[in-house]
Amino acid sequence: MSRYGMTIPMNGVRLNEHREWFREMVDLGYTDLWSSEAGGQDGFTPLALAAAWAPEMRLGIAIIPAFTRGPALLAQSVASLAEAAPGRFVMGIGTSSDVIVGNWNGIPFEEPYKRVRDSVKFLRKALAGEKVDEEYDSFTVKGFRLQMTPLAEQPPILVAALREGMLRLAGRVADGAILNWLSAEDVKTVVPHVHQGGEAKEIVARLFVIPTADRAKARAIARRGIAAYLNVPVYAAFHEWLGRGDELQGMWSHWKSGDRKAALAAIPDDLVDRLVIHGAPGECREHVERYREAGVTTPTLAILHADDLRQAVRDLAPR
């Protein structure tokens, strides 16, 4: 099955107003709805609504930070949504960033690799209905068992991954990887690390889209998105690893000095065009297909801007 997802909730649309959006997306041919969790709505609530309003859709979270919920609460949330959407829910977990974990939630962002690895191992046991009494490297769980009927089948668990170590972890302990802020060409660098064990894994990628033929407007909006993310240390390190240090050095330097305007101007047009999909809807769909050809199994659109959001959802739908 060829999958084609949309990031929810939709910008500027309240959660209680999404039913009609979901029903139309089903009719348009979207197969997946993927939430996220950063500074807006939480990751689980939009999918709980979608579980009831769009029973045809597969539902995924990209991602829940491994740090911001205790292990037991995380297992309860995952099991509850898996029970609400049996066979249709995909759990995504990752480190998130020092900004979200440390600055916003007041939790030390320490040994993120171990925290994600341990969380996946714990979830596997807890979701299987086992009693967990174990000391992991990054946390300890004493005598926890989910107090609910065991799931008929465990939801797939995907790991959000940027660089080599986490990509390999995704391939080794999870059912696949979730990618973010990379070009179609970058996918060819990233994906082999996930498949290194020889087993084909799911590759989900959130793709940022601005469906407009106004190239100057699209680039201006895209630059703000790029700056917001690629100045965060984990994403800066990711793009350094991809060999993009020289291209981004100007932006990083100006950003650190506090000159935001100069930082935006320093982002090369060519890089903007590779990292953010923009153009007429047909051009956008063709660009999405380049990600699929490079190894993404589930492209998931995230509309950064549209003059008419509802029409953009229609125009970007699979053909």
N, C-alpha and C positions, 0 to 999 in steps of 0.2 A: 504494500500500500504506500502510495506517495503522500507523505505528510506535509502539511502547510499550516503553520500556526500564527496566532495573533496574540500579542501581549495585552493583558488586561490588568486593571480596569482601564477604560478609555479615558484619555486626558479630558478633564472638565466635566465628566459624566458621573453623577453620583451612583453609588452601588445599587441603590434601589431602582435605578432607571435602566439597568443593563439587560433586562429580560428580552426586550425586543431586539436589541443589538445582537445578543447571542443567537436568537432564533434566525435572524437574517444571515448571520455568519454560517450557520449550518446550511442554509439554503444556497449560499454562495460557494460552498465547497471547502471552507476551512475545516480542518480536521482536529486541530488542537487549540486550546486556550492555555496560556502560560502567564502566571502571575509573577511578581517579584516582591522583594521586601527591602526597603531602604529607609525612606523618610516619609512615605505616604501611607496608604492602606497596607495592612499586614498581608502576608502571603497566603494565608489559609482562607480568610473570609470570602474574597471574591470567587474562589474555587468552590466553596461550599454552596454559594448561590448558583454557580454554573452547573454543579452536580445535579441540582433540581431542575434548573431551567433549560439545560442543554444536554440531555442524557445521551445524545449521539456523539458528544465530543470527548476526546481524551483531555485530561487536565494535568497540568504540571506546574511546579514551582521552580523558578530560576532566579534567585535561590533563597533558601533560609540560611542565615548565618549560623555556623556551628557553635558560636560563643553565646548568643543572646538568649537562649533558652536552656534551662537545665536539662540533663539527659532524659529524666522521667517525663517532664512536660513535653519535650520534643517528641518522644515516642507516643504519648497520648494524642497529640495533635495529628501526627502522621497516621496513626491507626484510625482515628475518627474520620479523617477525610477518605482514607482507603475504604472504610466501611460504608461511607456515604456514596462513593462512586466505585463499586467493586470492579476490578479489572480495568479501570480507566484512569487511575491516578499514578503519576510519576513524581517521586520525591527528589528534589534537587537540593544539595547541601554544599556549602563552600566556606571559605575563610571569611568572606566579605572583605572589609578593609579596616585599617587602623582608625580611619575617620568614623565609620559607623560603629564599630565595636568599642573603640577607646574613647573618642571625643563625644560621641552621642549617647552611648550607653554606660560609660564609666567602667568598662570591663577591660582588664589588661589584655592586650593583643599579643599573647605569648605563645610560641611554638604552634603556629597555625596549622602546619602540616600534620602534626600529631593530633591536634584537636579534631580535624576532619577525619583522619584515619580512624581514630578511636570512636568517633560518633557513628561512623558507618558500621563498624564492628558491633557496637552496642545496639544499634537499631536492628540489625539482622537478628540478634538474639531476642530482643524484646518483642519484636513484631511476630516472631515465631511462637510467642507465648511462654518462652522460657523464663525462669527466675534468674535474674542477673545479680550476682554478688561478686564483683570483680574490681580490681584495682588496675585501671588503665594508666598510661603515662600522663595523660592530661586531666583526668578526673577519676573519681572513685564512686561506684554505685554499690549500695549495700541493701540487698534483699528486695529488689524491685521486680514486680511482675505486673503486667497489664491486667487490670481487673475488668476484662471484657472478653467476649467470645473470641477465640483466636480467629484470625483472618483465614479465609479459604485459600487465598494466595497473597504472598507478600507483594507490595508495590515495588516496581523497579526503583533503584536508588542511583542517581547520577551525581557526579562530583563536578562542581565548577572548577575549571582548571585553566591556568595561564601558562606557566613555564613547565619545563621538562619533568621535575619531580612530581608535581601534582597531576600532570597528564598521565604519567605512568601509574600513579596511585589509582586514578580513575579507571584505567584499564585493568588493574590488578584486583581491586576490592569492590568495585562498583559495576554497574551495568552500562556505563558509558560516561560521557563528559558533556559539560555545558560550556560553550565558548561565548566570548563577548568582546566587542571592540577589536575586531581584526578584519583584514581584507580577505577576499576570496583566495588570493595567492598565499596568504599566511596560513590558510587552512591546510595546505599541502605540507607545510612545515610542522604543524601542530599535530595533526591526526595520526601520523605513524607512531608517535609515542603512546597513544591510547591503545592502538592495535598491536603493540609490541609483543604481547603474549600469544598472538596468533588467532585470537578469537575476535570476531567482528563485534563491535560495540556501537551503541547508539551515540550519535553526535548531534547535539542540539546547539544551534547558534542563534543568539538574539541579534537580529539585523536591523540597524537603525535606518529609517526610511523617511524621506521628505519628497512626496509626490508633487513636484511642481516643475514646470519648464523654465521658470525664472532662476537661472543658474546662480546669479549673484545673491539672490535672497536665500536660496538653499545653502550656499556655502557660508553665508553669514550665520545662519542658524546652526549649521553643522559645526562650525568653529567653536561656538559656545559649548556644545556638547562634548567635543573632543577635549577642550581645555578643562572642563569640569571633571572629566575622568582621568585623562592621561597625566595630570599633575598629582594625582593620588599615588603614593609610593609604589603600591603593588602593580598598578598599571604602567607606571613609568618603567619599572624594572622589566615588565613583560615586553614592552616595545624596545627597550635596550637589548633584550635577549633576541628579539626578532631582527636586530641589526638596524634599527631605526634611530639610533642615538643622534647621528649627525642631523637628520631631518628635524628632530624635535628639540635640539639643543637651544635654538633661539627662543622657542616658546618657554622652555623650562627656565632659562636665564631671566627673561623678562618677568615671568610669573613670580619668581623668587624675589625679584627686586620690587615687586608691587605694581609694576606697569602692566595692568591687565589688557589695555588696548593694544600695546605693542606685542604682547604675548599672542593675542588672537591673530594679529597681522602676520606674525612669524610662522604660522602654520601653512605649509605649502599647499597650493591649490590641488596639486596632484595627490597629495596625501588625503586631503579632504574627500576627493572623489573616490578614493579607494576604500576609505573607512565608513563613509556614509552614503547610502544608496539614494540617488536623487535623479530627477528628470521627469519626463512624462510617464504615466503609469506603465505603458508598454516597456519603456526602457528600464523601469524599476523591476518589473517582473523578469526581464532578461538578465539583469544583474543578480537577482536572487538565484536564478538557475545556475549561474557561475559558481556560487557557493555549493550548490548541490553537486555539481560536476566535480568539485574539488574534494568532496568527501563528507559534506554535511547531510545527515539523514533527515533532520527536522529543522528546516528554516523557520524561524519565528519572527515575524515582523514587529517592530516597535516604531510607531509613527511619531517622529519628533515634532512634526508640524504639518498641518494641512489647513487650507483655507476653509474647506468643508470636510470635516472628519468623517461623517457618515458616508459621503460620496467617495472619499479616499479608500475606505474599507471595501466598498463595492469595486472601485477601479483596480485595486491591487489584488483582488481575489484570483485564485488560480483559474487558468483557462484550459 
